């Protein structure tokens, strides 16, 4: 488990789509920035508040001139995240600033390209069976044997993947 804390800044991004002479304004959230912060919880909360009070969304940067100060309504939610309504020169958008702890990191792993032989074999035999989607383990798997918690779950996942555990307690 990692002790790396991050300030996450999400922006409301608007896409305008035209379909049969009708204009659709579609909104969605986009993770705009993730800044690593060191320190205790008070410092992390202070940095999140500073980001909420000073961050200028990319949607509004194209309208900003040097010296402009946008209108800002900052709301602190119960979970400690900030929702900020920002306005500048008649344009408005909102951002969400939250704190999060980095728990897992997995690097991307690409499979090597298929050889001609594998490609032809795949065309002849058809596509491989699809991978099973993730689902939580059944209750009887969680309670089986005398193992508890993380140790048992890791073994169950290893067994599902076809690995033999090298050591069992």
GROMACS elastic network, one bead per residue, 0.5 to 0.9 nm:
[ bonds ]
;  ai    aj funct       b0    kb
    1   102     6  0.83075   500
    1   103     6  0.58190   500
    1   104     6  0.74271   500
    2     5     6  0.85854   500
    2   101     6  0.75437   500
    2   102     6  0.62275   500
    2   103     6  0.56345   500
    2   104     6  0.76678   500
    3    38     6  0.89631   500
    3   101     6  0.66601   500
    3   102     6  0.70899   500
    3   103     6  0.79529   500
    4    36     6  0.69497   500
    4    37     6  0.73361   500
    4    38     6  0.72054   500
    4   100     6  0.85769   500
    4   101     6  0.57158   500
    4   102     6  0.55503   500
    4   103     6  0.80800   500
    5    35     6  0.84480   500
    5    36     6  0.59075   500
    5    37     6  0.55704   500
    5    38     6  0.66858   500
    5    39     6  0.84722   500
    5    44     6  0.76937   500
    5    99     6  0.70160   500
    5   100     6  0.57556   500
    5   102     6  0.61882   500
    6    34     6  0.61097   500
    6    35     6  0.52843   500
    6    37     6  0.55449   500
    6    38     6  0.84533   500
    6    44     6  0.82115   500
    6    98     6  0.83685   500
    6    99     6  0.57412   500
    6   100     6  0.53439   500
    6   101     6  0.60654   500
    6   102     6  0.71161   500
    7    33     6  0.78980   500
    7    34     6  0.55900   500
    7    35     6  0.51343   500
    7    36     6  0.64828   500
    7    37     6  0.69825   500
    7    44     6  0.77857   500
    7    47     6  0.77453   500
    7    48     6  0.61738   500
    7    51     6  0.83286   500
    7    97     6  0.68919   500
    7    98     6  0.58456   500
    7   100     6  0.65279   500
    7   101     6  0.88725   500
    8    31     6  0.71689   500
    8    32     6  0.78190   500
    8    33     6  0.58981   500
    8    35     6  0.66697   500
    8    36     6  0.89638   500
    8    48     6  0.84732   500
    8    96     6  0.79711   500
    8    97     6  0.56898   500
    8    98     6  0.52832   500
    8    99     6  0.60334   500
    8   100     6  0.70899   500
    9    30     6  0.85511   500
    9    31     6  0.60614   500
    9    32     6  0.56561   500
    9    33     6  0.51355   500
    9    34     6  0.64011   500
    9    35     6  0.85103   500
    9    51     6  0.81854   500
    9    52     6  0.85727   500
    9    55     6  0.87495   500
    9    95     6  0.68882   500
    9    96     6  0.57768   500
    9    98     6  0.66855   500
    9    99     6  0.89103   500
   10    29     6  0.62077   500
   10    30     6  0.53689   500
   10    32     6  0.53208   500
   10    33     6  0.70663   500
   10    34     6  0.89706   500
   10    94     6  0.87397   500
   10    95     6  0.55530   500
   10    96     6  0.50813   500
   10    97     6  0.64580   500
   10    98     6  0.84593   500
   11    28     6  0.82084   500
   11    29     6  0.55623   500
   11    30     6  0.53267   500
   11    31     6  0.64646   500
   11    32     6  0.61702   500
   11    57     6  0.67025   500
   11    58     6  0.82306   500
   11    59     6  0.84811   500
   11    93     6  0.78748   500
   11    94     6  0.63720   500
   11    96     6  0.65390   500
   11    97     6  0.89274   500
   12    27     6  0.64047   500
   12    28     6  0.56950   500
   12    30     6  0.64996   500
   12    57     6  0.87303   500
   12    59     6  0.85331   500
   12    93     6  0.63006   500
   12    94     6  0.57180   500
   12    95     6  0.60920   500
   12    96     6  0.83948   500
   13    26     6  0.81644   500
   13    27     6  0.56064   500
   13    28     6  0.54522   500
   13    29     6  0.60128   500
   13    30     6  0.65873   500
   13    59     6  0.72949   500
   13    93     6  0.79958   500
   13    94     6  0.88719   500
   14    25     6  0.63364   500
   14    26     6  0.54628   500
   14    28     6  0.66113   500
   14    29     6  0.88267   500
   14    59     6  0.85509   500
   14    93     6  0.88488   500
   15    24     6  0.80355   500
   15    25     6  0.58105   500
   15    26     6  0.50942   500
   15    27     6  0.63935   500
   15    28     6  0.82252   500
   16    23     6  0.67272   500
   16    24     6  0.55485   500
   16    26     6  0.61214   500
   16    27     6  0.87725   500
   17    22     6  0.82562   500
   17    23     6  0.58745   500
   17    24     6  0.50856   500
   17    25     6  0.65391   500
   17    26     6  0.75311   500
   18    21     6  0.62363   500
   18    22     6  0.55573   500
   18    24     6  0.61251   500
   18    25     6  0.88906   500
   19    22     6  0.52601   500
   19    23     6  0.66073   500
   19    24     6  0.76398   500
   20    23     6  0.84355   500
   29    32     6  0.89599   500
   29    95     6  0.86328   500
   31    34     6  0.76493   500
   32    57     6  0.84577   500
   32    58     6  0.85356   500
   37    43     6  0.85265   500
   37    44     6  0.65885   500
   37    47     6  0.80005   500
   38    43     6  0.80554   500
   38    44     6  0.74064   500
   39    42     6  0.79377   500
   39    43     6  0.58192   500
   39    44     6  0.65385   500
   40    43     6  0.54806   500
   40    44     6  0.63676   500
   40    45     6  0.87860   500
   41    44     6  0.50216   500
   41    45     6  0.60820   500
   41    46     6  0.85198   500
   42    45     6  0.51638   500
   42    46     6  0.61635   500
   42    47     6  0.87008   500
   43    47     6  0.61782   500
   43    48     6  0.85971   500
   44    47     6  0.51597   500
   44    48     6  0.62240   500
   44    49     6  0.86702   500
   44    99     6  0.73803   500
   45    48     6  0.50640   500
   45    49     6  0.62109   500
   45    50     6  0.86395   500
   45    80     6  0.78999   500
   45    98     6  0.88900   500
   45    99     6  0.75511   500
   46    49     6  0.50806   500
   46    50     6  0.61758   500
   46    51     6  0.86493   500
   47    51     6  0.61765   500
   47    52     6  0.86014   500
   48    51     6  0.50881   500
   48    52     6  0.62058   500
   48    53     6  0.87118   500
   48    81     6  0.80553   500
   48    82     6  0.78575   500
   48    97     6  0.64325   500
   48    98     6  0.66668   500
   48    99     6  0.68854   500
   49    52     6  0.50028   500
   49    53     6  0.62380   500
   49    54     6  0.86741   500
   49    76     6  0.88741   500
   49    81     6  0.88931   500
   49    82     6  0.74458   500
   49    97     6  0.80732   500
   50    53     6  0.51488   500
   50    54     6  0.60824   500
   50    55     6  0.80450   500
   51    54     6  0.52789   500
   51    55     6  0.52312   500
   51    97     6  0.71667   500
   52    55     6  0.60015   500
   52    74     6  0.69080   500
   52    82     6  0.64491   500
   52    83     6  0.77334   500
   52    84     6  0.65356   500
   52    95     6  0.80044   500
   52    96     6  0.77585   500
   52    97     6  0.60828   500
   53    56     6  0.89191   500
   53    72     6  0.75142   500
   53    73     6  0.88094   500
   53    74     6  0.71718   500
   53    84     6  0.80824   500
   55    95     6  0.88337   500
   56    59     6  0.83570   500
   56    60     6  0.68299   500
   56    61     6  0.66854   500
   56    70     6  0.81816   500
   56    86     6  0.79830   500
   57    60     6  0.55772   500
   57    61     6  0.64366   500
   57    86     6  0.81269   500
   57    93     6  0.78150   500
   57    94     6  0.80225   500
   57    95     6  0.73067   500
   58    62     6  0.72305   500
   59    62     6  0.67364   500
   59    63     6  0.82168   500
   59    91     6  0.87455   500
   59    92     6  0.86075   500
   59    93     6  0.73749   500
   60    63     6  0.54602   500
   60    64     6  0.64125   500
   60    70     6  0.89288   500
   60    86     6  0.85028   500
   60    87     6  0.78741   500
   60    88     6  0.67741   500
   60    89     6  0.88670   500
   60    91     6  0.71660   500
   60    92     6  0.77037   500
   60    93     6  0.77872   500
   61    64     6  0.50866   500
   61    65     6  0.82609   500
   62    65     6  0.83962   500
   63    88     6  0.73954   500
   63    89     6  0.71525   500
   63    91     6  0.83737   500
   64    67     6  0.83638   500
   64    68     6  0.62209   500
   64    69     6  0.84307   500
   64    70     6  0.84312   500
   64    88     6  0.73132   500
   64    89     6  0.80418   500
   65    68     6  0.56323   500
   66    69     6  0.88742   500
   68    88     6  0.82490   500
   69    72     6  0.89671   500
   69    88     6  0.77697   500
   70    86     6  0.64441   500
   70    87     6  0.55391   500
   70    89     6  0.80898   500
   71    85     6  0.80444   500
   71    86     6  0.56560   500
   71    88     6  0.63605   500
   72    84     6  0.66586   500
   72    85     6  0.56626   500
   72    87     6  0.65031   500
   73    83     6  0.83068   500
   73    84     6  0.55195   500
   73    85     6  0.50575   500
   73    86     6  0.66395   500
   73    87     6  0.89001   500
   74    82     6  0.66113   500
   74    83     6  0.59248   500
   74    85     6  0.64420   500
   74    86     6  0.84809   500
   75    81     6  0.84184   500
   75    82     6  0.55383   500
   75    83     6  0.51550   500
   75    84     6  0.60304   500
   75    85     6  0.84054   500
   76    79     6  0.82336   500
   76    80     6  0.62978   500
   76    81     6  0.59939   500
   76    83     6  0.65457   500
   76    84     6  0.86175   500
   77    80     6  0.54518   500
   77    81     6  0.53937   500
   77    82     6  0.59879   500
   77    83     6  0.73060   500
   78    81     6  0.73682   500
   79    82     6  0.89038   500
   79    98     6  0.87805   500
   80    98     6  0.69298   500
   80    99     6  0.77226   500
   81    96     6  0.69619   500
   81    97     6  0.56409   500
   81    99     6  0.68964   500
   82    95     6  0.80347   500
   82    96     6  0.55054   500
   82    98     6  0.62881   500
   83    94     6  0.70232   500
   83    95     6  0.58252   500
   83    97     6  0.65125   500
   83    98     6  0.87748   500
   84    93     6  0.85134   500
   84    94     6  0.53971   500
   84    95     6  0.52554   500
   84    96     6  0.62897   500
   84    97     6  0.80055   500
   85    92     6  0.71924   500
   85    93     6  0.60538   500
   85    95     6  0.66899   500
   86    91     6  0.84135   500
   86    92     6  0.56892   500
   86    93     6  0.55303   500
   86    94     6  0.56398   500
   86    95     6  0.77130   500
   87    90     6  0.66855   500
   87    91     6  0.55413   500
   87    93     6  0.65196   500
   87    94     6  0.84036   500
   88    91     6  0.53162   500
   88    92     6  0.64854   500
   89    92     6  0.84460   500
  100   103     6  0.89693   500
  102   105     6  0.78073   500
  106   109     6  0.88032   500
  110   113     6  0.88508   500
  111   114     6  0.86349   500
  114   117     6  0.78910   500
  114   118     6  0.57389   500
  114   119     6  0.61071   500
  115   118     6  0.52088   500
  115   119     6  0.62117   500
  115   120     6  0.86859   500
  116   119     6  0.50449   500
  116   120     6  0.61754   500
  116   121     6  0.85007   500
  117   120     6  0.52582   500
  117   121     6  0.60773   500
  117   122     6  0.85624   500
  118   122     6  0.60152   500
  118   123     6  0.85741   500
  119   122     6  0.51105   500
  119   123     6  0.62748   500
  119   124     6  0.87238   500
  120   123     6  0.50454   500
  120   124     6  0.62258   500
  120   125     6  0.86404   500
  121   124     6  0.51092   500
  121   125     6  0.60228   500
  121   126     6  0.81442   500
  122   125     6  0.52161   500
  122   126     6  0.54393   500
  122   127     6  0.62031   500
  122   128     6  0.78840   500
  123   126     6  0.54266   500
  123   127     6  0.74655   500
  124   127     6  0.89916   500
  125   128     6  0.82758   500
  127   130     6  0.84010   500
  128   131     6  0.89376   500
  129   132     6  0.89648   500
  130   133     6  0.88118   500
  132   135     6  0.86289   500
  135   138     6  0.88110   500
  136   139     6  0.89296   500
  137   140     6  0.83252   500
  137   141     6  0.64524   500
  137   142     6  0.69732   500
  137   153     6  0.81490   500
  137   156     6  0.82650   500
  137   157     6  0.89415   500
  138   141     6  0.54354   500
  138   142     6  0.67096   500
  139   142     6  0.51290   500
  139   143     6  0.64124   500
  139   144     6  0.86305   500
  140   143     6  0.52233   500
  140   144     6  0.58926   500
  141   144     6  0.52946   500
  141   145     6  0.86555   500
  141   152     6  0.84207   500
  141   153     6  0.84013   500
  141   156     6  0.75453   500
  142   145     6  0.87051   500
  142   147     6  0.85205   500
  142   148     6  0.75938   500
  142   149     6  0.76879   500
  142   152     6  0.70477   500
  142   153     6  0.71206   500
  142   156     6  0.86622   500
  143   146     6  0.76356   500
  143   147     6  0.78253   500
  143   148     6  0.76009   500
  143   152     6  0.88677   500
  144   147     6  0.73439   500
  144   148     6  0.88423   500
  144   152     6  0.86172   500
  145   148     6  0.84894   500
  145   152     6  0.87624   500
  146   152     6  0.88566   500
  147   150     6  0.87810   500
  147   151     6  0.67217   500
  147   152     6  0.54836   500
  147   169     6  0.82724   500
  148   151     6  0.62516   500
  148   152     6  0.56664   500
  148   153     6  0.81549   500
  149   152     6  0.57937   500
  149   153     6  0.64414   500
  149   154     6  0.88498   500
  150   153     6  0.51834   500
  150   154     6  0.61317   500
  150   155     6  0.86591   500
  151   154     6  0.53726   500
  151   155     6  0.64299   500
  151   156     6  0.88246   500
  152   155     6  0.50959   500
  152   156     6  0.61415   500
  152   157     6  0.86376   500
  153   156     6  0.50362   500
  153   157     6  0.61791   500
  153   158     6  0.85348   500
  154   157     6  0.51946   500
  154   158     6  0.61452   500
  154   159     6  0.86219   500
  155   159     6  0.60612   500
  155   160     6  0.85530   500
  155   163     6  0.88915   500
  155   164     6  0.87548   500
  155   165     6  0.70108   500
  155   168     6  0.87647   500
  156   159     6  0.50751   500
  156   160     6  0.61791   500
  156   161     6  0.86243   500
  157   160     6  0.50798   500
  157   161     6  0.62192   500
  157   162     6  0.86828   500
  157   163     6  0.87483   500
  158   161     6  0.50878   500
  158   162     6  0.62765   500
  158   163     6  0.51688   500
  158   164     6  0.70612   500
  158   165     6  0.72056   500
  159   162     6  0.50352   500
  159   163     6  0.54673   500
  159   164     6  0.65719   500
  159   165     6  0.78588   500
  160   163     6  0.75676   500
  163   166     6  0.89145   500
  164   167     6  0.88416   500
  165   168     6  0.66774   500
